[in-house]
Amino acid sequence: MSFDEGAASPAPRLIEPVREGERVTVLLAAFEGWNDAGEAASDSLHYLHELWRAKKVATLDPDDYYDFQFTRPTVRRNAAGQRKIKWPATKIAKASIPNSNVDVIFIHGIEPSYKWRAYTAELLAYAAELNVNYVVLVGALLADVPHSRPIPVTTTCDDEELRERLNLETSQYEGPIGIVGVLAELALLAGLPTISLWAAVPHYVAQSPSPKAQLALLNSIEELLQLPLETHDIAEDAQAWERGVDELATEDPEIAAYVRQLEEAKDTADLPEASGESIAREFERYLKRRGKDSP
């Protein structure tokens, strides 16, 4: 089969075209703790922060939002050998993406202990000050998924216009939520088009890091923003992680049987996706990365 016969239609773009000279600002946010299984979400933002050389623009005062007996400060030695206390905090940073008209605002912190409404209001005040156009919230949760299959990433949106334009679903979840869910609702009320990305981390390998889930989130961000990312090193880490889990699973017959059960369920559910469209989508991503690497 040729790729033309089964070619995927171009992926809808989150960022609509603007006039020459204008810039678009996207806010990316992730929070350590309940919303961050395997630390996949926060690791994804750390990677992008370093990749795009983001610069800190603000820090929220931790005294207002954290219980230090629950989220304890840590002590470290700096390059000069001096002991410094590192307080839990929420940092805001900004990066201008090379060869594009996109600016990214990073919000990265630990889920707060207190005053969630005041906390999100302060974050949204910074978003307004920094002229944010879109909000992308990144999270990771534990789920009954096999480590040996692609990590699923659920993309949801409750903004009607944006949801229809990108052909997304609204979240059907009901139950307890973390700060990501609170920020999603209040950002929408503030008039900011908001999308949530959630990676499903296999619950039987919940410890961090989880490079395969991190890679899945980065691929989703890449597709959403249409900004090519170099993720070769993370892909290698993900392969090594998967091999390591394979070895551990073979040592426990019960775990091995459970993994096979999850694999069978996943393969059955994904049969329609084993199509020319999904292959073409991966091939298109490969060509974009190859074009970026060419001199």
N, C-alpha and C positions, 0 to 999 in steps of 0.2 A: 504493500500500500504506500502511495506517495503521501508526503505531508500535506500537499495541496488538497487531496481528497478528504483528509480528516483533520484539516488544520483548525486549530482553535481560533475563535474570534478574539480580537484584541481585548485584553483584560481592561475592564472599566477603570478609569483613573480617579483616584480621590481628588487630586489637585486639578482643577479646571484651568484652561489657558487664561493668561492675563495679558494685559498690554505690555509692550516692550518697555523695559525699565522698572516695571513693578515687581515686587517680591511677594511670595506667599509664605506664611509662617505656620508650621505644624508643631503642635505640642505633643511630645511623647512622654508618658508617665508610667512608672512602675514602682511598686512598694514592697519592701522586704517583709516577710512574715506570712500571715495567713493566705495572702494572695499570690504567693511566690514559691510553689512547689519545686523542689530541686534547685531553687534560686535561678530558674531558667529565665524569668522575666527580668530580674535585676541584672543578670549577667548579659542579657541581650542589650540592655541600655548602656551598661559599662563598655561593651564592645563598640557600640556606635559613638559613644562619647569620646573614646580614644581615637577611633577611625577618623572622625570629623573634627577632632581637636577642639572640642567645645570649651568655652571659658565660663567660669562661674560668674553669675550676675547677682545672686541673692541667696540667703540662707534663712530659713524660718527659725525663730528662737525656740530651742528645744524645751525650755522651762515651761512653756505654755501648754505643751502637748504630750509630754512623756512622763511615765512613772519610772523613775530611774532604778527602783528596786526590781522592776520587771524587765525593762530595757536598759541594762546597765551600761554606763560609760566604760571605756577600756583605756588602758595606759600603754603607750608605745614609746620607743626611743627614736628620735629623729636622726638625721644623718650626722649631726654633731654629737650624738650620744646623750642628748638631754631627754629626760622623761617628759612626755606630754600626754595630757588627758584628751581623748577623743570622745566627744559627746554625741549621742544619737541625734541626728538632724535630718532635715529635708533640704536638699540643695537644688538650686535652679541654675541651669547653664544654657548657653546659647552657642550655636554653630551655624555658619553659613556654608552650605554645601557647594564644593567646587563644581564649576561648569554647569550650574543650574541657577534658577531664580528662587530657590527654596532655602528658607532659614528654619532651623529646628530648635525648639526649646525643650530641654530635658528637665523633667522633674523626677528626682530619685530620692527616696527616703525610706524610713521604717514606718510601718503602719502606726499611727499615733494611739496613745492610751486614752486621751481626753479630748473633748471639745471638737468632735469631728466636723460639725457644721461650721464652726469658726475656722478650723483648719482648711476646709475646702474653700470657704469664702476668701481666705487669704491667698490661696493658690490661684483662684479665679481672678482676683484683683491683679495679680502679677500677669496673668494671661491677657487681661485687657490692656495693661500698661505696655506689654510687649507685642501687641497687635496680632494675637493668635487668630488664625482663620479656621483651623481644624484641630480636633483633639483625638489622639489615638492612645487608648489605655491598654496596657500590656499586662497580662497575668498568666499564671500557671496553676493548675489544680491536679490533685491526685485522682486517677481514674482507672477503671478496669480495661486497660489497653495493653497489648503486647509490646515489649521493647524491640522486637525483631521486625516490626512493620513501621511504615512512616508514622511519625507522631502527628496526630490530628490537631489542627488549630481551628477553633470555632471563631468565626467573625460575625459579630452582631451589631446592629445599629437601631436605635429607637427614633432617629430623626427621619421623618417620613420621606422628605424629598431626597435625602442622601441615600436612604435605604433603597428606594426605587431606582435611583440612578445607578447604583452599584450592584443591584440585584442581590441584596442581602436579606437576612431574616432578622426579626426582632427576637430578643432573648425570651425564652419560655421558662426560664428558671424561676422558682419560687422557694424562698427559704432564707437562712442567714446570709448576710453579705459582708464583705470587707470594705475598706476605704475605696477600692476601685469602683465598686458599685455605687457608693455614695457620690463620688466625684462624677461618675457618668451621668447620674440623674441631675445633679446641680449644674453641670456644664451645659446640658441640654436646656434646662430652664433659663440659663444665662444666654441662650441663643447661639451656642457654639455647636456646630455639627460634630458629633462624637461617634467614634467607632471603638469597639472593644475586641481585642484579640486574646484568646485563651488557649494555651497549649495544654494537652492532656498528658500528664507524666505518669508512667506505670507505677502503681502504688507499691509494688513489691520491690522497687528500686527507687525509693523516695529521697534518698540522701543526695546531697549536692556534691559536686556539680552534676548537671544533667545536660551535657553538650548536645545530645540529639534533640531535646526539646528546645534548647536555645537556638539551634540551627533552624528548626521548623519555624520559630517565631521570626527570626531574621529573614527567612525566605518570604514569609507573609508580609513583613514590613517592606521588603524590597519590591514585591509585586504591587502593594498598595500605593507606595510613593513613587514607583517607577524610577528608582534611584539604584543603579547597579551596585552590588556589594561584593567585596572579595571575602569569601568565607571558606577558603580552602583549608586553612589550619583548623577551623572549627569542625569542618566535615571530617578531617582526619581524626580529631578527638572523638567525634561521634561514632566513627567506625571502631575505634579502639574501645570505647565504652561499651558498644554493643557486643564485641567479642568477649570482653570481660564478663558481662552479664550472662552470655551464653555459657561460659565456663562454670560460673557459679550455679546456674540452673541445672546443668548436667550432674552436679554433685548431690542434688536433692531430687529424688524421683517425684515427690509430690509437687514441688515447684515446676519441674519439667512438664508434668502432666497438665498442670494448671496453665502454663504458658501455651501448650499445644491447643488447649481448649479456647484460649483467647485468640490465638492465631486463626483457628477455624472460623470463629464467629466474625472476626474482622475480615477475613477473606471473602466470606459469604456476603457480608454487607457491602463490600467494595467491588463486587463483580462488575457493576455497570461502569465503574471508573477505569477498568482495565481496557481503555479505548484509545483510538487514535488521537482523540482530543487531549487526553491527559499526557500522552507521549509528546504531542506537539507543543504543549505548554512547557514541559521540561526542556525540550529542544530550543524553544524560543528564549528561555532563561539562559541556557548555555551560550547561545549566539550573542546575547547582550553582554555577558561577561567576557566572552572572547573578544568582542569589539572594543571593550574598555581596555583590555590588556594589550591590544595591538598598538604598535608605534604610530 
